[in-house]
Amino acid sequence: MTMELEELLGAVQKRFRPYDGQLPAFSALPAKGVARTELLDLLAKMEHGEEGPWKKGRVSGAVYHGEREHAKFATRAYALSSHTNPLHPDVWPSLVKMESEIVAMTAHMLGGGASTRGAVTSGGTESILIAMKAYRDWSRAKRSITEPEVVLPVSAHVAFDKACHYFGLRPKLVPLTEDYAANVEAVKTAITPNTAVVVGSAPCFPYGVVDPIREMSEVAKDAGVGFHTDACLGGFILPWAKRLGEDVPTFDLGLPGVTSISADTHKYGYAPKGTSVVLYSDPEILHRQYYVAKHWPGGIYFSTTMAGSRPGGLVAAAWATLLALGEEGYLELAKKVLAAAKELRSGVAKVPGVHLMGPSPIVAAFRTEPQDVYQVMELLSQRGWFLNGLQNPPGLHLAVTLRQTPPAVVRSFLRDLRWAMKEAATGSGTGGLAPVYGLASTMPDDAVEEFLDSILDWMYHGS
Ligand SMILES: Cc1ncc(COP(=O)(O)O)c(C=O)c1O
């Protein structure tokens, strides 16, 4: 590794492992258990040290609710079921009831019909992985496709590329329009006889833009291929935004071409981290997601998703969250988030040299000119902001959650952004993690991969 990269690795290490040498470290099981009070104190100390940025609304996305009473209620629901496991429906039929109700409530919210079926997964990535695996097997069974392709706008979440990598699918990337939405004509051209599924986002992660799902799904339907809406981010807020009169294009199972959709309970569903829902308009596609083993010596085995044992406590917490909030609760929270996002976007657009990337109800993505946007990011991080760095083209985004809804948060962000733009114009902000975001454009892929591998090795090596 070059000297430059070694230095960069040092900066990453400082950020990711600040407790080295600062807190008791455990590289093997202690011979005798550590006192429970001591461990709870240690956990509280770490949490206390880390809660500042997200509680103050300085972290993009990540924590969608975070109010103390809400968290207390959800963790109480978790605690009551922390020992339960949906793998044993005979022992815990309560989980069958709760999972099927989570699926039904989500389907009802997202335009599902009488034939809509689905499952609860561990998060957006698993919903996407398992759906892509289902399309692979469905297209093989129904259309004899042996080299299946997935048509993906470049803004689609990286979990789709991960699915292609895991399951032997070929990603067919398509470009965006000037507004950072999927280009329908390019989608049409990318479809071949090998296409298993077309993907659209509502909205996409990088820019928060809702793709033209109606048009894209019609193209897919005409071609006789599946269409997956990735509403992991927007599934639990866009329906309420629509009800509140926002101009949100239709994106859900109500469209005849949409054959599946993913929506995360652990994002704007406000449940604790660890659940998402994937839904299909046709149970036959869902069946390609299931795994059943008939002859295993361990007995007949069947599971809906990729995991075996699963945390029933998280199912209970998600179920309780959906029911405690109800439509009224979701509408009220959506109103606050949408108002804060509007305020943020209009403020950002007024900062000289800052340019919004695409229209979005919940995200402010922007690029800067002539300032280097990663320097701006580094300077903002010095003021305690944790934003997401974008690439191709370089940019930044702040995804708005309830944490940014107190007006003082948006005001302080805009003040700090104006300051960072001025500082970056003088050449400040070149250190820290800024160069990491520009890496892929300046180094060969192999070197970037080696660098990222070494970060992961280093992060999780024992003390
Ligand atoms: C549009 C979109 N899809 C999928 C995901 C993946 O979700 P998860 O991080 O829960 O795996 C995200 C995460 O932010 C997302 O924004």
The ligand as an ORCA input file, in Angstrom:
! r2SCAN-3c Opt
* xyz 0 1
  C     -33.519      3.038     -1.466
  C     -32.858      2.076     -0.523
  N     -32.921      0.756     -0.780
  C     -32.330     -0.148      0.023
  C     -31.653      0.230      1.141
  C     -30.957     -0.822      1.977
  O     -31.524     -0.887      3.261
  P     -30.771     -1.535      4.492
  O     -29.651     -0.620      4.851
  O     -31.843     -1.613      5.526
  O     -30.261     -2.863      4.124
  C     -31.564      1.595      1.447
  C     -30.804      2.048      2.609
  O     -30.671      3.212      2.889
  C     -32.196      2.541      0.598
  O     -32.133      3.856      0.833
*
